[in-house]
Amino acid sequence: MSESGFECLVNGEVSDWVRASDRGFAYGDGLFETFAVEQGRPRFWQAHIDRLGRGCETLGLAMPPQELLLREVRTAATGQSRCVVKVVLTRGVGGRGYAPAEGLSTTRVVSSHPFPDGLEELARGGVRARTCDLRLALQPALGGIKHLNRLEQVLAAREMAAHPGLEGILVNQEGFLISGLQANLFLVVGRTLLTPRMDRCGIRGVLRGLLLRDFKSRAELRRIHPGMLEEVDEVFLCSALRGITPVTAIDEHEWRIGAVTREMQEWFEARKAAT
């Protein structure tokens, strides 16, 4: 491991070299997952692996065995009490041209990174946000999966660099709210949980999926227009890494951190402890 706390495995070998002809590098032809790992235990492992498997099925990639990926995640996290591990799968090494050759071997890149600071403070005090000028394109074939093509998020992050301290909220080309820049979005009306549909763009987050499952009777998938922000009681962001983050403002709309958001934070802590 380097002094920066970075460990990387490529196809099970200690390395940070990927061939220039790898389709993940050349075309973004692949998927990724990001895990919080504590004491060698990846948080929400099965939910992440299930999403990775669905993405592999969508793209037609060969999914490596779970046992192999788990071993490599634990190897990358060795010696760190808490870290972030990123797993990247690409279609593998191929020639020039969009059409992939048959029989390519999936490339695995597993790397560890420092755990982000300040999450507890954000959970207590919340964040203020603004809607990004960038609009997400519609592509139902890729809607919901965590593929490697993240240029929209890169451009949105560059945009948000001019607004330090604010979270970015992403809107699609139809004008509907989709998500935060790094997390899924929930609106609270009374005790009902509303979250945007992810069938045409966006990422179906792991924690979003668990929340929808555990609060099925209270949750609804919606097309959410920004005008609905005037009618909601609370807003929060959720991600498997960052947990439940209250949102106290989006543009001119402001809210107090409410009881439902605190309920979701307690649920997250219990869910996290159970994995």
Secondary structure, DSSP 8 states (H G I E B T S, - for coil): --TTS-EEEETTEE-----TTBHHHHH--EEEEEEEEETTEETTHHHHHHHHHHHHHHHT-----HHHHHHHHHHHTTT-SEEEEEEEEE--B--SSSS--TT---EEEEEEEE--S-HHHHHHH-EEEEEEEEEE---TTTTB--BS--HHHHHHHHHHTTSTTEEEEEEETTS-EEEESSSEEEEEETTEEEEE--SSSSB--HHHHHHHHHTTTTEEEE-B-GGGGGG-SEEEEEETTTEEEEEEEETTEE----HHHHHHHHHHHHHHHH-
